[in-house]
Amino acid sequence: MKSILIKNADYAVTLDKKRRILRKASIYIEENKIAEIGTKKTRADRVIDASGMVVFPGFINTHLHTPQVFHRHCPAQQNKPIAQWIKVTTSINQEIDAEAAYYGALVCFAELMLSGATAVLDYFYPFVKGKPGTMEAVIKAAKDIGVRFTCIRGSMSQSKKQGTLYEEDVVEDSDTVLAHSQMMIEKYHDKSDYAMARIGVGPCLPFSSIEEDYSEAAKLARKYQGVILQTHVAESAWEVEYCRKKFGVSPIGLMQKTGFVGSDVSLTHCNMVTAVEVKLLGKTKTNVVITPICNTRDAADGNGIAPMTQLVKAGANLSIGVDGPASNDSMNLQDEMRYLRTVSKAKEGLFWARSQGQAKYTYLNPMEVLAITNLGGAKTLNRSDIGSIEVGKAADLTIFDPEQEITHAGAVNKWGAIISCQPIKPKYLIINGKIVIESGQIKTTNLEEVNKRFRQLQQQVLKKAQKRLLINLEDY
């Protein structure tokens, strides 16, 4: 199909500069771009009657770990100390080969797409000795299922020999990391507009890397157009104390020292940041990825929620991520958006309602949540071609039919209820001008066969991991 006409949408939430919400709107798509909004056209290669439906720009997820789907809701990791969590994770990841990585990624991408996501970032790690081709397999999975994809080439260079919590066969020396990162960038990174595959780089954690890993990753990324940086930072009091002892600075201080700040950098979590550090992140236009569900579940003394109000007021850009299924148990981006709205009041009790233009404090409203998810997500991915419904933007759209959902019955504001009520599947999902979900079903892959093969592979992986761990993974 070279053209798609979406006609008579009850609501079209554009997220354009004026935040327009159009009624009874029609949208015309040519090739992979939005060609007309409010079009009078009546014909196209495919016409979708969106009467009673709500059209959004496709949702953007900016943090995920696809290999963790192999240990989603693993009792041996639930509510356990970080040392055991890492031990179980490592043991399972040691058994994931390229085929397993491929099917695990398909499961993750399908779940995200079925929640309305059209663009996904996967922070991919670890790289296990003797298990080549895993990152390549994930990139192939994204291409096959048709999702717009950014893959961060993660890394860890410090093992138990250096006093960390990781086994020797899931860490790499720094030179190997840089060489492979450069190879992946040059082979798979598409810097052009409307690109379907891009690559980023970044060390995983301050307590699994050395200082030079951060500075060298930043230097490498900035040699190439559109290559972004991402890491996990300032997630816990334990990490802050570790950084002060190891590096002589806080986690954010380490990012500043190594040049790992700026508009091309996204820092995931940032729960434990000071007022001075908030100003630094704002001044440098650094992106902060909020992962509401996993962080609040693991939080102690309210430290699972980043200071969103201060970050926004300081000028930092916020986006949202589902994080890994081993720490979230879910990859539903609608659910994450709903939870972000819910917890936005919990950290400080107040959030500046910017959209009201007045001194009113409240929890986030649906438009603000959408802006964080989509506009903030596009900035985090360093892209200007996605995130909103505007002429010339990529044809990435998610269309919901809430009138058919009992969980949305009675909602006075139909489009806002997509954020506030229980998640529902999109009726249609369009990515890069192609219909990839229709009537709530993914068209680009046989999900039943994917699920069947994934579960076979998972049983093999868990059986081998359990022998190494000498514990029952199903026991709490």
C-alpha positions in Angstrom: 0.0 0.0 0.0 1.3 3.4 -0.9 -1.5 5.4 0.8 -3.7 5.0 3.9 -6.7 7.2 4.8 -7.8 7.3 8.4 -11.2 8.9 8.2 -13.7 10.4 10.8 -11.6 9.8 13.9 -13.6 10.8 16.9 -10.4 12.3 18.4 -7.0 12.9 17.0 -4.5 13.8 19.7 -1.8 15.5 17.7 0.8 16.5 20.3 1.8 19.3 17.9 3.1 22.6 19.2 -0.4 23.8 20.0 -1.4 20.4 21.5 -4.4 20.3 19.2 -7.1 17.7 19.8 -9.0 17.4 16.5 -12.6 16.1 16.3 -14.0 14.1 13.4 -10.6 14.3 11.8 -9.1 12.5 8.8 -5.4 11.8 8.3 -3.8 10.9 5.0 -0.6 8.9 4.8 1.6 8.6 1.7 4.4 6.0 1.8 5.9 6.3 5.3 4.9 9.9 6.1 1.9 11.8 7.3 0.9 13.9 4.2 -2.3 15.6 5.3 -4.2 16.3 8.5 -7.9 17.3 8.2 -7.8 16.0 4.7 -10.8 16.1 2.4 -9.6 13.0 0.5 -12.0 10.1 0.3 -9.8 7.5 -1.4 -6.6 5.7 -0.7 -5.1 2.2 -1.2 -6.5 1.5 2.3 -9.3 3.3 4.1 -9.8 2.9 7.8 -13.1 4.1 9.2 -12.1 5.5 12.6 -15.6 6.6 13.6 -15.8 6.5 17.4 -12.1 5.9 17.7 -9.1 7.8 19.1 -5.9 8.3 17.2 -2.6 9.0 18.9 1.0 9.3 17.7 2.6 6.0 18.3 3.9 5.7 21.9 7.6 5.7 22.5 9.4 3.4 25.0 12.9 4.5 25.9 14.2 1.7 28.2 13.9 -2.1 28.1 16.0 -5.2 28.6 14.7 -7.9 26.2 16.7 -10.9 27.7 15.0 -10.5 31.0 11.8 -11.9 29.5 13.3 -15.3 30.2 12.9 -14.6 34.0 9.7 -12.5 34.2 8.3 -12.9 37.6 10.9 -15.3 38.8 10.2 -15.9 42.5 14.0 -16.3 43.2 14.4 -12.6 42.3 11.2 -11.2 43.8 11.9 -9.0 46.8 15.5 -10.3 47.1 18.8 -8.5 47.9 20.6 -7.1 44.9 23.4 -9.7 45.1 20.9 -12.6 44.6 19.0 -10.7 42.0 22.2 -10.3 40.0 23.2 -13.9 40.6 20.0 -15.2 39.2 20.0 -12.8 36.3 23.5 -13.7 35.4 23.0 -17.4 35.6 20.0 -17.2 33.2 21.6 -14.8 30.8 24.6 -17.2 30.5 22.3 -19.7 28.7 20.7 -17.3 26.2 22.1 -17.8 22.7 21.2 -16.0 19.5 18.0 -18.0 18.8 16.8 -17.4 22.4 17.6 -13.7 22.1 15.6 -13.5 18.9 12.5 -15.1 20.3 12.7 -13.3 23.6 12.9 -10.0 21.7 9.9 -10.9 19.6 7.9 -11.5 22.7 8.9 -8.1 24.2 8.3 -6.2 21.0 4.9 -7.8 20.6 3.8 -6.9 24.1 4.9 -3.3 23.7 3.2 -3.0 20.3 0.0 -4.4 21.7 0.1 -1.6 24.2 0.4 1.1 21.5 4.2 1.4 21.2 5.7 2.1 17.8 9.2 3.0 18.8 11.3 1.0 21.3 14.7 1.3 22.8 16.4 -1.9 24.1 19.4 -1.4 26.4 20.9 -4.8 25.5 23.3 -6.6 27.9 25.1 -8.7 28.9 27.3 -10.1 26.2 28.1 -13.7 27.3 31.4 -15.4 26.3 30.6 -18.2 23.8 27.2 -16.8 22.9 27.9 -14.7 19.8 25.3 -12.9 17.7 22.7 -12.0 20.4 22.5 -8.3 19.7 22.3 -9.0 15.9 19.4 -11.4 16.6 17.5 -8.7 18.5 18.0 -6.2 15.7 16.7 -8.8 13.3 13.6 -9.5 15.5 12.8 -5.7 15.5 13.0 -5.7 11.7 10.9 -8.8 11.3 8.1 -7.6 13.5 8.3 -4.1 12.1 8.9 -1.9 15.2 11.0 1.2 15.0 14.1 0.3 17.0 17.1 1.7 18.9 19.5 -0.8 20.3 22.0 0.3 23.0 25.1 -1.7 23.0 25.5 -2.1 26.7 28.7 -3.2 28.5 30.2 -4.4 31.8 34.0 -4.5 32.3 34.2 -5.4 36.0 33.7 -8.9 37.4 33.9 -10.5 40.8 37.7 -10.4 40.4 37.4 -6.6 40.7 35.0 -6.8 43.6 31.7 -6.5 41.7 28.7 -8.9 41.7 29.1 -10.2 38.1 30.6 -13.5 36.9 33.7 -13.4 34.6 31.9 -14.7 31.5 29.4 -11.9 31.3 32.0 -9.1 31.4 34.3 -7.9 28.7 37.5 -5.9 28.6 37.1 -2.3 27.6 38.9 -2.6 24.3 36.6 -5.4 23.2 33.6 -3.3 24.1 34.8 -0.3 22.1 35.7 -2.4 19.0 32.4 -4.3 19.0 30.4 -1.1 19.6 32.1 0.6 16.7 31.4 -2.4 14.4 27.7 -2.5 15.4 27.4 1.3 14.7 29.0 1.0 11.3 27.0 -2.0 10.3 23.5 -1.3 11.7 23.1 2.5 12.5 20.9 4.3 10.1 21.4 8.1 10.6 18.8 9.1 8.0 15.3 10.5 8.8 12.6 7.8 9.3 15.3 5.2 10.1 14.0 1.9 11.4 17.2 0.9 13.2 19.7 2.9 15.2 22.5 2.0 17.6 23.5 3.6 20.8 26.2 2.8 23.4 26.9 3.0 27.1 28.2 1.2 30.1 25.6 -0.5 32.2 26.3 0.7 35.7 28.8 2.6 37.7 29.5 -0.5 39.8 30.2 -2.7 36.8 32.4 -0.3 34.8 35.5 1.8 35.2 35.6 5.6 34.7 37.2 5.3 31.3 34.4 3.2 30.0 32.1 6.2 30.2 34.4 8.7 28.7 35.5 6.4 25.8 31.8 5.5 25.1 31.0 9.2 24.9 33.9 9.9 22.5 32.9 7.0 20.3 29.3 7.9 20.0 30.0 11.5 19.2 32.0 10.5 16.1 28.8 9.5 14.5 25.6 11.3 13.7 22.5 10.3 15.7 24.3 7.7 18.0 23.0 8.2 21.5 24.3 7.3 24.9 22.4 5.6 27.8 23.2 4.1 31.2 21.6 3.4 34.6 22.5 5.8 37.3 21.6 7.1 40.8 19.1 4.3 41.4 19.9 3.5 45.0 21.6 4.8 48.1 23.9 1.8 47.9 25.1 2.9 44.4 25.7 6.5 45.7 27.9 5.2 48.5 29.8 2.9 46.1 30.6 5.7 43.7 31.8 8.0 46.5 34.2 5.3 47.7 35.3 4.1 44.2 35.4 7.3 42.2 35.3 10.0 44.9 32.1 11.5 43.4 28.4 10.7 43.3 27.0 8.8 40.4 25.9 12.1 38.7 29.3 13.5 39.5 30.9 10.6 37.6 28.6 11.3 34.6 29.7 15.0 34.6 33.4 14.1 35.0 33.4 11.7 32.1 31.3 13.8 29.7 28.4 11.5 29.9 25.8 14.3 30.0 24.1 16.3 27.3 21.2 16.2 24.9 22.5 13.0 23.3 22.6 11.2 26.8 19.8 9.5 28.6 20.2 8.6 32.3 17.8 5.9 33.5 16.3 6.2 37.0 18.0 9.2 38.7 16.1 8.6 41.9 19.0 9.6 44.2 19.9 13.1 42.9 20.6 16.3 44.8 19.2 19.8 44.1 22.6 20.8 42.6 22.7 17.7 40.4 19.1 18.4 39.2 20.3 21.8 38.0 23.3 20.2 36.3 21.1 17.8 34.4 18.8 20.7 33.4 21.7 23.0 32.3 23.2 20.3 30.2 19.8 19.3 28.7 20.4 15.7 29.7 17.5 13.3 29.3 16.2 11.3 32.3 14.3 8.1 31.7 11.6 7.4 34.4 10.7 3.8 35.0 7.8 4.1 37.4 6.6 0.6 38.1 9.9 -1.2 38.8 11.4 1.7 40.7 8.5 2.3 43.0 8.1 -1.4 43.7 11.8 -1.7 44.7 11.8 1.7 46.5 12.8 2.3 50.1 11.8 5.5 51.9 10.4 7.0 48.7 13.7 6.7 46.8 12.1 4.9 43.9 10.7 8.0 42.3 12.8 10.6 40.5 12.2 14.2 41.5 10.2 14.9 38.3 9.0 18.4 39.2 12.5 19.7 39.9 14.0 18.1 36.8 11.3 19.5 34.5 11.6 23.0 36.0 15.4 22.8 35.7 15.2 22.1 32.0 15.9 18.3 31.8 13.9 16.3 29.4 11.9 13.3 30.8 10.8 10.2 29.0 9.4 6.9 30.1 10.5 3.2 30.0 9.1 -0.1 31.0 12.5 -1.3 32.1 13.2 -5.1 32.2 10.5 -7.7 32.6 12.5 -9.2 35.4 12.1 -6.0 37.5 8.7 -5.0 36.2 7.0 -8.3 35.2 5.2 -6.3 32.4 6.0 -4.4 29.3 2.8 -2.6 28.8 3.5 1.0 28.0 0.0 2.2 28.7 0.2 0.7 32.1 3.5 2.5 32.7 2.0 5.8 31.6 -1.0 5.3 34.0 1.4 4.5 36.8 3.5 7.5 36.0 0.4 9.7 36.4 -0.4 8.0 39.6 3.0 8.3 41.3 3.8 11.7 40.0 2.4 13.2 43.2 4.1 10.8 45.6 7.7 12.1 45.6 7.0 15.7 46.6 3.3 15.6 46.9 3.1 18.3 44.2 3.6 18.6 40.4 3.5 21.9 38.5 0.6 21.7 36.1 2.4 23.5 33.3 -0.4 23.0 30.8 -2.7 25.1 33.0 -0.4 28.1 32.9 -1.1 29.0 36.5 0.1 28.3 40.0 -1.8 25.0 40.4 -0.3 21.9 41.8 -1.6 18.5 41.1 -0.7 15.1 39.7 0.1 14.9 36.0 -2.8 15.2 33.6 -3.1 12.9 30.6 -1.7 15.4 28.1 1.4 15.9 30.3 1.9 12.1 30.5 1.6 11.9 26.7 4.1 14.7 26.2 6.6 13.0 28.5 6.1 9.6 26.6 6.1 10.9 23.1 7.8 14.3 22.9 10.2 13.5 25.7 10.7 10.1 24.1 11.6 11.5 20.7 14.1 13.9 22.3 15.6 11.0 24.3 16.1 9.1 21.0 17.5 12.3 19.4 14.8 12.2 16.8 12.6 15.0 15.3 10.7 12.7 12.9 8.5 10.9 15.4 6.4 11.6 18.5 3.5 13.7 17.1 0.9 13.8 14.4 2.2 16.5 12.0 2.6 16.8 8.3 6.0 15.4 7.4 6.4 13.2 10.5 6.7 9.5 10.3 3.4 7.6 9.9 3.6 6.0 13.3 0.0 6.0 14.7 -1.9 4.0 17.3 -5.7 3.8 17.0 -7.9 2.7 19.9 -11.6 1.8 19.9 -12.5 2.5 23.6 -16.3 2.2 23.0 -15.8 -1.5 22.6 -14.1 -1.9 26.0 -16.1 -2.4 29.2 -13.1 -1.0 31.2 -13.7 2.4 29.5 -17.5 2.4 29.8 -18.6 5.7 31.4 -15.4 7.6 30.7 -16.4 11.3 30.1 -13.2 12.2 28.3 -12.6 9.4 25.8 -9.0 10.2 24.8 -7.7 11.0 28.3 -9.2 7.7 29.6 -6.6 5.8 27.5 -4.0 7.1 30.0 -6.2 6.9 33.1 -8.2 3.7 32.7 -7.1 0.1 32.3 -4.8 -0.6 29.2 -6.5 -1.8 26.1 -5.1 -3.1 22.8 -5.0 -0.8 19.8 -7.5 -1.5 17.1 -4.8 -0.5 14.6 -1.1 0.2 14.9 0.7 1.8 12.0 4.5 2.0 11.9 6.4 3.6 9.1 3.3 3.7 7.0 2.5 0.0 7.4 -0.4 -1.5 9.3 1.2 -3.9 11.7 -1.8 -4.5 14.0 -5.3 -4.8 12.7 -8.4 -5.7 14.9 -6.0 -6.0 17.8 -3.9 -8.7 16.1 -0.3 -8.5 15.0 0.0 -9.1 11.3 3.8 -9.2 10.9 4.4 -12.4 12.8 2.6 -15.6 14.0 2.4 -14.8 17.6 1.1 -18.2 18.6 4.2 -19.9 17.0 6.5 -17.3 18.5 5.1 -17.9 22.0 5.3 -21.7 21.5 9.0 -21.6 20.5 9.9 -19.0 23.2 8.5 -21.2 25.9 10.4 -24.2 24.6 13.6 -22.2 24.7 12.8 -20.7 28.1 12.5 -24.2 29.6 15.9 -25.1 28.3 17.4 -21.9 29.6 15.9 -22.2 33.0 16.8 -25.9 33.4 20.5 -25.2 32.8 20.5 -22.1 35.0 18.9 -23.9 37.8 21.5 -26.6 37.8 24.2 -23.9 38.2 22.3 -22.0 40.9 21.4 -25.1 43.0 18.1 -23.4 44.0 14.6 -23.8 42.9 13.7 -20.7 40.7 10.0 -21.2 41.4 10.4 -20.8 45.2 9.9 -17.5 46.9 
